[in-house]
Amino acid sequence: MTSLDLSATRADELRSAGLRVTQQRLAVLDAVRRLPHADTDAVIQAVRADTGEISHQAVYDVLKALTDAGIVRKIQPLGHIARYEGRVGDNHHHVVCRGCGAIADVDCAVGEAPCLTASQSNGFVIDEAEVIYWGTCAQCRTTD
């Protein structure tokens, strides 16, 4: 797929979500898709490398709009800064390295969302389970 085709696809995604297509939104969405589990600083650096100057606030605003629209997913494991990913809608989970903080996707172990059954619903209709596995990545294990 050429960069022109990719840009058109990203623009269609924005329009389908009811968002206006802007260069900033396209650039941020592209950065998130290229850099899974990127923090805001990494997104800012990627966008600046591709398109030039963009403010921190503009990136925060675009990330919020994309997250609210369901195009981007925000994850924030306990004790870590927020990260963003373009993999949405498939109810996957994450594994986080206790050493370096690396994050990887883990496919849902059991069927469809919420993929886990709570022992009590407390009157809630549960539609999602967020699971974070914690461990030590291969690289951190070899450096010990």
Residue pairs with C-beta under 8 A, 6 or more apart in sequence:
1 9
6 30
7 26
7 30
10 26
10 29
10 30
10 33
11 21
11 26
13 29
13 71
14 20
14 21
14 25
14 26
14 29
14 69
14 71
15 21
17 69
17 70
17 71
18 69
19 25
19 65
19 66
19 69
19 71
23 51
24 47
24 54
24 58
24 59
24 62
25 62
25 65
25 66
27 47
27 50
27 51
27 54
28 43
28 47
28 59
28 62
28 63
28 66
29 62
29 66
29 71
29 72
29 86
30 50
31 38
31 42
31 43
31 46
31 47
31 50
32 38
32 43
32 63
32 66
32 72
32 84
32 85
32 86
33 86
34 46
35 42
35 43
35 46
36 85
36 86
36 87
36 105
37 75
37 83
37 84
37 85
37 94
37 103
37 104
38 46
38 83
38 84
38 85
39 81
39 82
39 83
39 84
40 56
40 59
40 60
40 63
40 81
40 82
40 84
43 59
43 63
43 84
44 54
44 56
44 59
47 54
47 59
48 54
63 72
63 74
63 84
66 72
66 84
67 73
67 74
67 84
70 88
70 89
71 86
71 88
72 84
72 85
72 86
72 88
73 84
73 85
73 86
73 87
73 88
74 82
74 83
74 84
75 82
75 83
75 84
75 85
75 94
75 103
76 82
76 83
77 94
77 96
77 103
77 132
78 132
80 96
80 101
83 103
85 105
87 105
90 107
90 108
91 108
91 112
91 113
91 114
91 115
91 128
91 129
92 105
92 106
92 107
92 108
93 105
93 106
93 107
93 108
93 109
93 130
93 131
93 132
93 133
94 103
94 104
94 105
94 106
94 131
94 132
94 133
95 103
95 104
95 106
95 132
95 133
95 134
95 135
96 102
96 103
96 132
96 133
96 134
96 135
97 103
97 135
97 136
97 137
97 140
98 134
98 135
98 136
98 140
99 136
99 137
99 140
100 137
100 139
100 140
102 137
102 139
104 137
106 131
106 133
108 115
109 115
110 116
113 127
113 128
113 129
114 126
114 127
114 128
114 129
115 129
116 129
116 131
118 126
118 129
